[in-house]
Amino acid sequence: MKQRFSSLDVRVVAHELSEALVSLRLANIYDLNSKILLLKFAKPDNRQQLLIESGFRCHLTDFVRTASPAPSQFVARLRKYLKTRRCTSVSQIGTDRIIEFQFSDGAFRLYLEFFASGNIILTDSDLKILALLRNVPEGEGQEPQRIGLTYTLENRQNFGGVPALTKERLRDALQSTVQRVAADQAAGKKIKKKGADELRRGLATTITELPPILVEHVFRLTSFDPATKPAEILDDDSLLDKLFDTLQQAREILDEVTDSSVSNGYIIAKPRPGFEDAEVDVDAPPAEKAKNLLYEDFQPFLPKQFEDNKAYRILPFVGYNKTVDEFFSSLEGQRLESKLSEREAAAKRKLEAARMDQAKRIEGLQEMETLNYRKAATIQANIERVQEAMDAVNGLLQEGMDWVDITKLIEKEQKQGNPVAEIIKLPMNLKENTITLLLGEGVEEEEEGDDDKEDDEFDYSDDEDDADGAETTKDKAPVKRLEVDINLTLSVWNNAREYYDQKRTAADKAQKTVQQSVIALKNAEQKIAEDLRKGLKQEKPVLQPIRKQMWFEKFTWFISSDGYLVLGGRDAQQNEMLYKRYLRKGDVYVHADVHGAASVIIKNNSKTPDAPIPPSTLAQAGNLSVCCSSAWDSKAGMGAWWVNADQVSKSAPAGEYLPVGSFMVRGRRNLLPPALLTLGFGLLFRVSDNSKSKHTRHRVYDFGDGKTRGRADSLDAESERAESPREQKPVADEESESDDEDEDAANQKARVNPLHSQRPGQDDSVESDAAQGAEPPTEELADLADLEITGEGSDEDNKSPAELEPAAQNEKEEDQDEDEEDSYQPSPAAQAGTPSSSTAPQKQQPAKKAPAKRGQRGKQKKIAAKYKDQDEEDRALMEELMGVKAARQKAEAEAAAKAKAEAEAAAARERRRQQQERVKKEIAEHEEVRRLMMEEGEDMPLDESEMAMEMAPLETLMGTPLAGDEILEVVPICAPWNALNKVKYKTKLQPGNTKKGKAVKEIVERWRLAGSKQGWIDESSSDPEKIWPRERELIKGLKVEEAFNCVPVGKVTVMHSGGRAGSSSGGGSGKGGGKGGSGGKGGSGKGGKGKKK
């Protein structure tokens, strides 16, 4: 089995990695173990994972792997130098098994070695080693490698370039091969190579760019005899020409492999014993294919030697990285599965051993009880013989006979056939006054008794024949007789009573043992299950494919109970993206006047955009918007509102600017009732395209025009408290205050901007409402500054402090400064808002000298008379001597620096103003196109591929799969609780103090625990109330770190139902609620076995 890369594999993989990783940034580095690293590259909408096993392999992977809890020292050093660096080049060093990664245009280089024990080396631009996986000592043909030394490349294979293939080079290669063989023979070395290997291996060591398997492949293609001796080829020019053409074809194949950006790959496998006739499904998961096949090799071309062999199976793949990933991941998955199965089998064996131990104890007590009963009954059935034996032994003891003599006497009597002596078993335990009798039980004794009546009771005979007959009878008796210990100090009836007492004692002890064994087994089962759970946590999970997120998962999303897709923005940028790319005609915009409320849109059916949205979907969307706000932490239920898509725009009134994530809403708002602060975390299952046809009424996007038209008739009753139809309301991401609306209404007339009345097509009341009567906007993220609706050039009296964004306030202050500066020297440029320098007015205005103070004029005359003969040169020397010149130069430098800073600030203000003007222009153009599209009834321009991408995934997401569905993957979802009615696995969330990561981990662990209990699994995958094997497998592989990202709130309280740990829609309203929700079996009416709540 192939285990490491060849030079050809390195060449192909390096070529594909160059196409896939160049221009991507290294997001992070993880170590899976001491030799395997995982590098994550990413850029928007493109994520790649590179798996590196030192000395063996390097490829992109599509499977999830568990990283070490803490990075090693080597990985920490790699993170220090390479994290967030952009990959600029990936290449092979010559034809050697070394791959070079360059980051930041060669500032850092990462070298991967795939020969010997392998190594991973990080260097700087001068090839000075900064970090390496293992230190390499100096050896034959190997330079030392450690931190601080220089990594050399000159001695690498074909580092200067691959030489051209010529006949002279081929002749030299054959000549060197002949000389090497001759030298080995002269040295007395054994030649292990066959004739075929001599030529092939000789070419592989001299023409290094051609691997041996490729040489063998072209030999078969051209029918060249590989057993030909190199000396024969040198002597025959025709053979030399044929060999040259063959190797030329190998070079062509080598070039074809790396011509395209993605190379084809082939896995060569053998069928497992018993699966020789089984068909191979290439599209099956790796675990399924690995059950029937044993992978042997992988190549970037189809080798002729394997193609012609019917014992092998060829699996083609598109992409060599995918081929290598499939090969090694299947082997790795088999090893992981075997480890997990071994742990589970060990736990089962331990539990079975505990059960067997308890069963043996109970069985021993029951056997003791039965044996004591049999002994007591046997004594009662043979009272006369027991009494005779006791009397005989007691009589001999009373006569004072020695114990040894008594034993000899009984032996003699047994040989003579004495029936009393025959039932006594030797040796006797006379020390404890106990003898052992061999007595018949029940019917057998009666039959023997009848036989005895026919003979004399004591028929002593000295005949040897009679003695032999007695011995024959004696041989048969022990098989049917029972050994009973008799106490000589007690009577026969007391001996029987002793055995009856022992029988009752054993029965009581067995009953108590049975009761205690149930408790002991339960405790042992719990302990073993806990040990198994801890052991499984230490083991890495079975490899699962990386689930590629769908386009709407970057938002807060859910699918309503009526089948509508609901999207919410996580921040201001996502709000802007939702508006520009996804809010179209027929959609609905939902928001709430609460701090932090999300902007939510409901996607309507594009075929019937005029169909109203059902009230339940509107209520669920409003619930999501409120739950994402500060109302969740304050536990105060609020109401939301909704408007149509054509009522939302980015065009602000004149003189105002809408920040990112803020919108202007015009017209009537339709109020929604206050929402309950309840969310639900659940799982959706993505089924195949063939299975989605069974779910005929799963989505609303295929409904007709009149399907939902009558369902929204009640909206008018809920919207009676809406504002006037012509009213304009700004919606921004800031905290609103309840008193602002009343204050704006009271001061509306005083704050009306008369300039608004000059805009054509609008009334004064509309503009004043838009500018003054607006409710305070809301905020999307807590980490962003408050974003407000601002107005450039408007008076300060016309704006409340709550309506000014900090950035806008700065701009206003700068504008006020400009006005003050312009007051000194009004100019057209200044009146137009162009920043001007504050120093210019000061230079142009003549300074008016104030009258001199008393005595100052005389002092000035004295100074003039003193220095009247001093010229400029003398004055300069004197000032330098006194330090006045340095002070003047310093003051001038400070003034110049201040002027430069003011000029830069003015330039920055100008650039900011121009940028805002550009943004306003772009928004105006976008809004004009959008308005025309809305008026004409057309949708916003969008690519057909993107249109197909939007709604296609929704058709395959199911809350409860049906029997026969092919389940591909599981998708976590967080939605309002009412929207999860048809979801099989779900748990309610309410405001609380538990972090969402810990809460989701607890929920998933409960589902995993439920999947390991007996009686809860439906192997036939037909009962929707039970867990299916495929569901259990997907839940087991679900990554909690990725699952809790869909929860839009920070802290929650998990409200487990009484069903299958919160996994069934029926709850568990039967007997009890289950302890912590884990007792019931789900469904309606079937409760748990836990305590009642």
NORTA-V285776 format. One record per residue. RES is the residue in one small letter. SS is DSSP state (helix for helix, strand for strand, loop for the rest). PSI is psi as a letter, one per 40 degrees, with the letter a starting at -180 (* if undefined). NEAR is the number of other C-alpha atoms within 8 Angstrom. Layout:
res: (RES;RES)
ss: (SS;SS)
psi: (PSI;PSI)
near: (NEAR;NEAR)
//
This chain:
res: (m;k;q;r;f;s;s;l;d;v;r;v;v;a;h;e;l;s;e;a;l;v;s;l;r;l;a;n;i;y;d;l;n;s;k;i;l;l;l;k;f;a;k;p;d;n;r;q;q;l;l;i;e;s;g;f;r;c;h;l;t;d;f;v;r;t;a;s;p;a;p;s;q;f;v;a;r;l;r;k;y;l;k;t;r;r;c;t;s;v;s;q;i;g;t;d;r;i;i;e;f;q;f;s;d;g;a;f;r;l;y;l;e;f;f;a;s;g;n;i;i;l;t;d;s;d;l;k;i;l;a;l;l;r;n;v;p;e;g;e;g;q;e;p;q;r;i;g;l;t;y;t;l;e;n;r;q;n;f;g;g;v;p;a;l;t;k;e;r;l;r;d;a;l;q;s;t;v;q;r;v;a;a;d;q;a;a;g;k;k;i;k;k;k;g;a;d;e;l;r;r;g;l;a;t;t;i;t;e;l;p;p;i;l;v;e;h;v;f;r;l;t;s;f;d;p;a;t;k;p;a;e;i;l;d;d;d;s;l;l;d;k;l;f;d;t;l;q;q;a;r;e;i;l;d;e;v;t;d;s;s;v;s;n;g;y;i;i;a;k;p;r;p;g;f;e;d;a;e;v;d;v;d;a;p;p;a;e;k;a;k;n;l;l;y;e;d;f;q;p;f;l;p;k;q;f;e;d;n;k;a;y;r;i;l;p;f;v;g;y;n;k;t;v;d;e;f;f;s;s;l;e;g;q;r;l;e;s;k;l;s;e;r;e;a;a;a;k;r;k;l;e;a;a;r;m;d;q;a;k;r;i;e;g;l;q;e;m;e;t;l;n;y;r;k;a;a;t;i;q;a;n;i;e;r;v;q;e;a;m;d;a;v;n;g;l;l;q;e;g;m;d;w;v;d;i;t;k;l;i;e;k;e;q;k;q;g;n;p;v;a;e;i;i;k;l;p;m;n;l;k;e;n;t;i;t;l;l;l;g;e;g;v;e;e;e;e;e;g;d;d;d;k;e;d;d;e;f;d;y;s;d;d;e;d;d;a;d;g;a;e;t;t;k;d;k;a;p;v;k;r;l;e;v;d;i;n;l;t;l;s;v;w;n;n;a;r;e;y;y;d;q;k;r;t;a;a;d;k;a;q;k;t;v;q;q;s;v;i;a;l;k;n;a;e;q;k;i;a;e;d;l;r;k;g;l;k;q;e;k;p;v;l;q;p;i;r;k;q;m;w;f;e;k;f;t;w;f;i;s;s;d;g;y;l;v;l;g;g;r;d;a;q;q;n;e;m;l;y;k;r;y;l;r;k;g;d;v;y;v;h;a;d;v;h;g;a;a;s;v;i;i;k;n;n;s;k;t;p;d;a;p;i;p;p;s;t;l;a;q;a;g;n;l;s;v;c;c;s;s;a;w;d;s;k;a;g;m;g;a;w;w;v;n;a;d;q;v;s;k;s;a;p;a;g;e;y;l;p;v;g;s;f;m;v;r;g;r;r;n;l;l;p;p;a;l;l;t;l;g;f;g;l;l;f;r;v;s;d;n;s;k;s;k;h;t;r;h;r;v;y;d;f;g;d;g;k;t;r;g;r;a;d;s;l;d;a;e;s;e;r;a;e;s;p;r;e;q;k;p;v;a;d;e;e;s;e;s;d;d;e;d;e;d;a;a;n;q;k;a;r;v;n;p;l;h;s;q;r;p;g;q;d;d;s;v;e;s;d;a;a;q;g;a;e;p;p;t;e;e;l;a;d;l;a;d;l;e;i;t;g;e;g;s;d;e;d;n;k;s;p;a;e;l;e;p;a;a;q;n;e;k;e;e;d;q;d;e;d;e;e;d;s;y;q;p;s;p;a;a;q;a;g;t;p;s;s;s;t;a;p;q;k;q;q;p;a;k;k;a;p;a;k;r;g;q;r;g;k;q;k;k;i;a;a;k;y;k;d;q;d;e;e;d;r;a;l;m;e;e;l;m;g;v;k;a;a;r;q;k;a;e;a;e;a;a;a;k;a;k;a;e;a;e;a;a;a;a;r;e;r;r;r;q;q;q;e;r;v;k;k;e;i;a;e;h;e;e;v;r;r;l;m;m;e;e;g;e;d;m;p;l;d;e;s;e;m;a;m;e;m;a;p;l;e;t;l;m;g;t;p;l;a;g;d;e;i;l;e;v;v;p;i;c;a;p;w;n;a;l;n;k;v;k;y;k;t;k;l;q;p;g;n;t;k;k;g;k;a;v;k;e;i;v;e;r;w;r;l;a;g;s;k;q;g;w;i;d;e;s;s;s;d;p;e;k;i;w;p;r;e;r;e;l;i;k;g;l;k;v;e;e;a;f;n;c;v;p;v;g;k;v;t;v;m;h;s;g;g;r;a;g;s;s;s;g;g;g;s;g;k;g;g;g;k;g;g;s;g;g;k;g;g;s;g;k;g;g;k;g;k;k;k)
ss: (loop;loop;loop;loop;loop;loop;helix;helix;helix;helix;helix;helix;helix;helix;helix;helix;helix;helix;helix;helix;helix;loop;loop;loop;strand;strand;strand;strand;strand;strand;strand;loop;loop;loop;loop;strand;strand;strand;strand;strand;strand;strand;strand;loop;loop;strand;strand;strand;strand;strand;strand;strand;strand;loop;loop;loop;strand;strand;strand;strand;loop;loop;strand;strand;loop;loop;loop;loop;loop;loop;loop;loop;helix;helix;helix;helix;helix;helix;helix;helix;helix;helix;loop;loop;loop;strand;strand;strand;strand;strand;strand;strand;loop;loop;loop;loop;loop;strand;strand;strand;strand;strand;strand;loop;loop;loop;loop;strand;strand;strand;strand;strand;strand;loop;loop;loop;loop;loop;strand;strand;strand;strand;strand;strand;loop;loop;loop;strand;strand;strand;strand;strand;loop;loop;loop;strand;loop;loop;strand;loop;loop;strand;loop;loop;strand;loop;loop;loop;loop;strand;loop;loop;loop;loop;loop;loop;loop;loop;loop;loop;loop;loop;loop;loop;loop;loop;helix;helix;helix;helix;helix;helix;helix;helix;helix;helix;helix;helix;helix;helix;helix;helix;helix;helix;helix;helix;loop;loop;loop;loop;loop;loop;loop;loop;helix;helix;helix;helix;helix;helix;helix;helix;helix;helix;helix;helix;loop;loop;loop;loop;loop;helix;helix;helix;helix;helix;helix;helix;helix;helix;helix;loop;loop;loop;loop;loop;loop;loop;loop;helix;helix;helix;helix;helix;helix;loop;helix;helix;helix;helix;helix;helix;helix;helix;helix;helix;helix;helix;helix;helix;helix;helix;helix;helix;helix;helix;helix;loop;loop;loop;loop;loop;loop;strand;strand;strand;strand;strand;strand;strand;strand;loop;loop;loop;loop;loop;loop;loop;loop;loop;loop;loop;loop;loop;loop;helix;helix;helix;helix;helix;helix;helix;strand;strand;strand;strand;strand;strand;strand;loop;loop;loop;loop;helix;helix;helix;helix;loop;loop;loop;loop;loop;strand;strand;strand;strand;strand;strand;loop;helix;helix;helix;helix;helix;helix;helix;helix;helix;helix;helix;helix;helix;helix;helix;helix;helix;helix;helix;helix;helix;helix;helix;helix;helix;helix;helix;helix;helix;helix;helix;helix;helix;helix;helix;helix;helix;helix;helix;helix;helix;helix;helix;helix;helix;helix;helix;helix;helix;helix;helix;helix;helix;helix;helix;helix;helix;helix;helix;helix;helix;helix;loop;helix;helix;helix;helix;helix;helix;helix;helix;helix;helix;helix;helix;helix;helix;helix;helix;loop;loop;loop;loop;helix;helix;helix;helix;helix;helix;helix;helix;helix;helix;helix;helix;helix;loop;loop;loop;helix;helix;helix;helix;loop;strand;strand;strand;strand;strand;strand;helix;helix;helix;loop;strand;strand;strand;strand;strand;strand;strand;loop;helix;helix;helix;helix;helix;helix;helix;helix;helix;helix;helix;helix;helix;loop;loop;loop;loop;loop;loop;loop;loop;loop;helix;helix;helix;helix;helix;helix;helix;helix;helix;helix;helix;helix;helix;helix;helix;helix;helix;strand;strand;strand;strand;strand;strand;strand;loop;loop;loop;loop;helix;helix;helix;helix;helix;helix;helix;helix;helix;helix;helix;helix;helix;helix;helix;helix;helix;helix;helix;helix;helix;helix;helix;helix;helix;helix;helix;helix;helix;helix;helix;helix;helix;helix;helix;helix;helix;helix;helix;helix;helix;helix;helix;helix;helix;helix;helix;loop;loop;loop;loop;loop;strand;strand;loop;loop;loop;loop;loop;helix;helix;helix;helix;loop;strand;strand;strand;strand;loop;loop;loop;loop;loop;strand;strand;strand;strand;loop;loop;loop;helix;helix;helix;helix;helix;helix;helix;helix;helix;helix;helix;loop;loop;loop;loop;loop;strand;strand;strand;strand;loop;loop;loop;loop;loop;loop;loop;loop;strand;strand;strand;strand;loop;loop;helix;helix;helix;loop;loop;loop;loop;loop;loop;helix;helix;helix;helix;helix;helix;helix;helix;helix;helix;helix;helix;helix;loop;loop;loop;helix;helix;helix;helix;loop;loop;loop;loop;loop;loop;strand;strand;strand;strand;helix;helix;helix;strand;strand;loop;loop;loop;loop;loop;loop;loop;strand;loop;loop;loop;loop;loop;strand;strand;strand;strand;loop;loop;loop;strand;strand;loop;loop;loop;loop;loop;loop;strand;strand;strand;strand;strand;strand;strand;strand;strand;strand;loop;loop;loop;loop;helix;helix;helix;loop;loop;loop;loop;loop;loop;loop;loop;loop;loop;loop;loop;loop;loop;helix;helix;helix;helix;loop;loop;helix;helix;helix;helix;loop;loop;loop;loop;loop;loop;loop;loop;loop;strand;strand;strand;strand;loop;loop;loop;loop;loop;loop;loop;loop;helix;helix;helix;helix;helix;helix;helix;loop;loop;loop;loop;loop;loop;loop;helix;helix;helix;helix;helix;loop;loop;loop;loop;loop;helix;helix;helix;helix;helix;helix;helix;helix;loop;loop;loop;loop;loop;loop;loop;loop;loop;loop;loop;loop;loop;loop;loop;loop;loop;loop;strand;loop;loop;loop;loop;loop;helix;helix;helix;loop;loop;helix;helix;helix;loop;loop;helix;helix;helix;helix;helix;helix;helix;helix;helix;helix;helix;helix;helix;helix;helix;helix;helix;helix;helix;loop;loop;loop;helix;helix;helix;helix;loop;loop;loop;loop;loop;loop;helix;helix;helix;helix;helix;helix;helix;loop;loop;loop;loop;loop;loop;loop;loop;loop;loop;loop;helix;helix;helix;helix;helix;helix;helix;helix;helix;helix;helix;loop;loop;loop;loop;loop;helix;helix;helix;helix;helix;helix;helix;helix;helix;helix;helix;loop;helix;helix;helix;helix;helix;helix;helix;helix;helix;helix;helix;helix;helix;helix;helix;helix;helix;helix;helix;helix;helix;helix;helix;helix;helix;helix;helix;helix;helix;helix;helix;helix;helix;helix;helix;helix;helix;helix;helix;helix;helix;helix;helix;helix;helix;helix;helix;helix;helix;helix;helix;helix;helix;loop;loop;loop;loop;loop;loop;loop;helix;helix;helix;helix;helix;helix;helix;helix;helix;helix;helix;helix;helix;strand;strand;loop;loop;loop;loop;loop;loop;loop;loop;strand;strand;strand;strand;strand;strand;strand;strand;strand;strand;helix;helix;helix;helix;loop;loop;loop;loop;strand;strand;strand;strand;strand;strand;strand;strand;strand;strand;strand;helix;helix;helix;helix;helix;helix;helix;helix;helix;helix;helix;helix;helix;helix;helix;loop;loop;loop;loop;loop;loop;strand;strand;loop;loop;loop;loop;loop;loop;loop;loop;strand;strand;helix;helix;helix;helix;helix;helix;helix;helix;loop;loop;loop;helix;helix;helix;helix;helix;helix;helix;loop;loop;loop;loop;strand;strand;strand;strand;strand;loop;loop;loop;loop;loop;loop;loop;loop;loop;loop;loop;loop;loop;loop;loop;loop;loop;loop;loop;helix;helix;helix;loop;loop;loop;loop;loop;loop;loop;loop;loop;loop;loop;loop;loop;loop;loop;loop)
psi: (h;h;e;i;i;i;d;d;d;d;d;d;d;d;d;d;d;d;d;d;d;h;e;i;i;h;d;i;h;i;h;d;a;e;e;h;i;h;h;h;i;i;i;h;f;h;h;i;h;h;h;h;h;h;e;d;i;h;i;i;i;e;i;h;i;h;i;i;d;i;i;i;d;d;d;d;d;d;d;d;d;e;h;e;i;h;h;e;i;h;i;i;h;b;e;i;g;h;h;h;h;h;i;f;f;e;d;i;h;h;h;h;h;f;i;b;e;i;i;h;h;h;i;a;d;e;f;h;h;d;i;i;d;i;h;h;i;h;a;h;e;h;i;i;h;i;h;d;i;h;h;i;e;d;e;i;h;f;d;e;i;h;i;i;h;i;d;d;d;d;d;d;d;d;d;d;d;d;d;d;d;d;d;d;d;d;e;e;i;h;h;e;i;i;d;d;d;d;d;d;d;d;d;d;e;d;g;e;e;h;i;d;d;d;d;d;d;d;d;d;d;e;f;h;h;e;e;h;i;d;d;d;d;d;d;h;d;d;d;d;d;d;d;d;d;d;d;d;d;d;d;d;d;d;d;d;d;e;d;i;d;h;i;i;i;h;h;h;i;i;i;i;h;e;f;d;e;i;i;h;h;d;e;i;i;d;d;d;d;e;d;e;i;h;h;d;i;i;i;e;i;h;h;d;d;d;d;e;h;e;e;i;h;h;h;i;i;h;h;d;d;d;d;d;d;d;d;d;d;d;d;d;d;d;d;d;d;d;d;d;d;d;d;d;d;d;d;d;d;d;d;d;d;d;d;d;d;d;d;d;d;d;d;d;d;d;d;d;d;d;d;d;d;d;d;d;d;d;d;d;e;f;d;d;d;d;d;d;d;d;d;d;d;d;d;d;d;d;e;e;i;i;d;d;d;d;d;d;d;d;d;d;d;d;d;e;f;h;d;d;d;d;e;h;h;i;i;i;g;e;d;e;f;h;i;h;i;h;i;i;h;b;d;d;d;d;d;d;d;d;d;d;d;d;i;i;d;g;g;h;h;e;h;d;d;d;d;d;d;d;d;d;d;d;d;d;d;d;d;e;i;h;h;h;h;h;h;e;e;i;i;d;d;d;d;d;d;d;d;d;d;d;d;d;d;d;d;d;d;d;d;d;d;d;d;d;d;d;d;d;d;d;d;d;d;d;d;d;d;d;d;d;d;d;d;d;d;d;i;i;i;i;h;i;i;h;h;h;i;i;d;e;e;e;i;h;i;i;h;i;e;e;e;i;h;h;h;i;i;d;a;d;d;d;d;d;d;d;d;d;d;e;h;a;h;e;i;h;h;h;i;i;f;i;h;e;i;i;h;h;i;h;h;i;h;d;d;g;e;e;h;i;h;i;d;d;d;d;d;d;d;d;d;d;d;d;d;e;a;e;d;d;d;e;f;h;h;i;i;a;i;i;i;i;d;e;e;h;i;e;h;i;i;h;e;i;h;h;i;h;e;i;i;h;h;h;a;h;h;h;i;i;i;i;i;i;g;h;i;h;h;a;h;i;h;h;i;i;d;d;d;e;d;d;g;d;f;d;i;e;e;e;i;a;d;e;d;e;d;e;e;e;d;e;d;d;d;e;f;d;e;i;i;i;d;e;i;h;h;i;h;i;g;i;h;i;i;d;e;d;d;d;d;d;d;d;f;d;d;d;e;h;h;e;d;d;e;e;h;i;e;i;i;d;d;d;d;d;d;d;d;d;e;i;i;h;i;i;i;d;i;d;e;i;i;h;h;i;h;i;h;h;e;i;i;d;d;e;i;i;d;e;e;h;i;d;d;d;d;d;d;d;d;d;d;d;d;d;d;d;d;d;d;d;g;h;i;d;d;d;d;e;e;h;i;i;i;e;d;d;d;d;d;d;h;h;h;h;h;i;i;i;i;h;e;d;d;d;d;d;d;d;d;d;d;d;f;d;e;h;a;d;d;d;d;d;d;d;d;d;d;e;e;d;d;d;d;d;d;d;d;d;d;d;d;d;d;d;d;d;d;d;d;d;d;d;d;d;d;d;d;d;d;d;d;d;d;d;d;d;d;d;d;d;d;d;d;d;d;d;d;d;d;d;d;e;e;i;i;i;h;i;i;d;d;d;d;d;d;d;e;d;d;d;e;e;h;h;d;h;i;i;h;e;i;h;h;d;i;i;h;i;i;h;i;i;d;e;e;f;d;e;h;d;h;i;h;i;h;i;h;a;e;h;i;d;d;d;d;d;d;d;d;d;d;d;d;d;d;d;e;e;i;i;e;e;h;h;d;e;f;d;h;e;e;i;h;i;d;d;d;d;d;d;d;d;e;h;h;d;d;d;d;e;d;e;h;e;i;d;i;i;h;h;g;h;i;e;a;g;f;e;e;i;d;e;b;g;e;b;h;i;e;i;h;e;e;e;d;i;e;i;i;h;e;h;a;i;e;a;i;i;*)
near: (5;6;5;8;11;8;11;8;10;13;11;13;12;12;12;13;12;11;8;6;11;12;7;10;11;15;10;10;13;11;14;12;8;5;8;11;12;12;13;12;14;11;8;5;4;6;9;10;11;12;13;11;10;14;13;11;11;9;12;12;11;9;9;8;9;7;8;9;4;4;10;7;6;10;11;9;9;12;10;7;7;10;11;8;9;11;16;12;11;15;11;13;13;11;13;10;13;11;13;13;12;14;14;10;9;10;9;14;14;11;11;13;12;15;8;5;7;11;12;12;12;13;14;12;9;6;10;12;15;10;12;13;8;7;8;8;7;8;7;4;4;6;8;9;11;11;9;7;8;9;9;6;7;6;6;9;9;10;12;6;6;9;5;4;7;7;8;6;8;11;9;8;12;13;11;8;12;10;8;8;8;8;8;11;10;7;6;6;7;6;6;4;7;7;10;10;11;12;14;12;9;12;14;12;7;7;9;10;8;11;11;10;7;10;12;11;11;12;12;10;8;7;6;10;6;11;10;10;9;12;9;8;11;12;6;8;8;6;9;10;9;9;9;11;8;12;10;9;9;12;9;8;8;8;8;8;12;11;6;7;8;9;13;12;14;14;14;13;13;11;12;10;5;5;9;7;5;6;4;5;6;7;4;7;6;9;9;8;12;12;7;10;11;9;11;10;9;12;10;12;8;8;10;9;9;10;10;6;7;7;6;11;9;9;9;9;10;10;10;15;11;12;14;10;12;9;11;8;11;11;9;9;11;10;8;13;9;8;9;10;8;8;11;9;8;8;11;8;8;9;11;8;8;10;9;8;8;9;8;8;9;11;8;8;12;11;8;10;13;9;9;12;11;9;13;14;11;13;14;9;9;11;9;6;8;11;9;9;12;9;8;8;9;9;8;10;10;7;6;6;9;7;8;6;8;11;11;8;8;9;9;8;11;11;10;11;14;12;9;9;12;11;10;11;10;6;5;9;8;8;5;5;9;12;13;12;13;12;13;11;13;9;6;9;12;8;8;8;8;8;8;9;8;6;7;7;7;6;7;7;8;7;6;6;6;10;13;8;8;11;10;8;8;9;7;8;8;9;5;9;10;12;9;10;8;9;10;10;5;7;8;10;7;8;13;13;9;9;12;11;8;10;14;9;8;12;11;8;9;11;8;8;10;9;8;8;9;8;8;8;10;8;8;10;9;8;8;11;9;8;8;11;8;8;9;11;7;6;9;9;9;8;12;8;7;7;5;4;5;7;7;9;9;6;10;13;14;10;11;12;12;10;10;14;11;13;14;14;15;12;10;13;9;11;14;11;9;13;8;7;6;7;13;8;11;14;13;14;14;16;14;14;11;13;14;15;17;16;12;15;14;13;12;14;11;7;5;10;10;6;13;8;12;10;10;8;12;12;11;12;13;18;13;12;17;21;14;13;12;12;14;14;7;6;8;7;11;10;12;17;12;14;12;10;12;8;9;12;9;11;10;9;9;6;10;10;11;13;9;7;13;16;12;13;11;11;12;11;10;11;12;13;8;8;12;6;13;11;12;13;14;13;13;13;15;12;15;11;7;5;11;12;7;6;7;7;5;8;12;10;10;6;7;6;9;7;8;11;11;7;10;11;7;8;9;7;6;11;11;6;6;9;8;7;6;8;12;13;13;15;12;16;17;14;12;12;6;6;6;10;11;8;8;11;8;7;8;11;6;5;11;9;8;7;6;10;11;6;7;5;4;8;7;9;6;11;13;14;12;13;8;12;12;12;11;16;13;16;14;17;10;7;4;7;6;10;12;14;14;12;10;8;6;7;6;5;6;10;10;7;5;7;10;12;12;8;6;10;9;8;8;10;8;8;9;8;8;12;9;8;12;12;7;7;7;8;7;6;7;13;9;6;8;8;10;9;9;7;7;7;10;7;7;6;6;5;4;4;4;4;4;6;6;5;6;8;9;7;8;8;8;8;8;8;7;7;7;6;5;7;6;6;6;8;9;9;8;8;10;10;7;7;8;9;10;8;8;8;8;8;8;8;8;8;8;8;8;8;9;8;8;9;9;8;8;11;9;8;9;10;8;8;8;8;8;8;8;8;8;9;8;8;10;10;8;8;11;8;8;9;9;8;11;11;7;6;7;8;8;7;4;6;6;6;6;8;9;8;9;9;8;8;9;7;9;12;10;11;12;10;10;8;8;7;10;7;11;8;9;11;8;10;12;13;13;12;10;7;11;14;8;9;14;11;11;14;14;14;12;11;12;8;7;9;9;12;9;8;12;12;9;8;10;10;8;10;12;11;8;11;10;6;8;5;5;10;11;12;6;6;11;9;8;10;8;10;12;12;10;7;9;11;8;10;11;7;10;8;6;10;7;6;10;10;7;11;11;9;9;7;10;14;11;9;8;10;14;21;23;17;18;17;13;15;13;10;14;21;13;10;11;14;21;17;12;10;15;15;16;17;13;19;12;10;9;13;18;18;11;11;8;8;4)
//
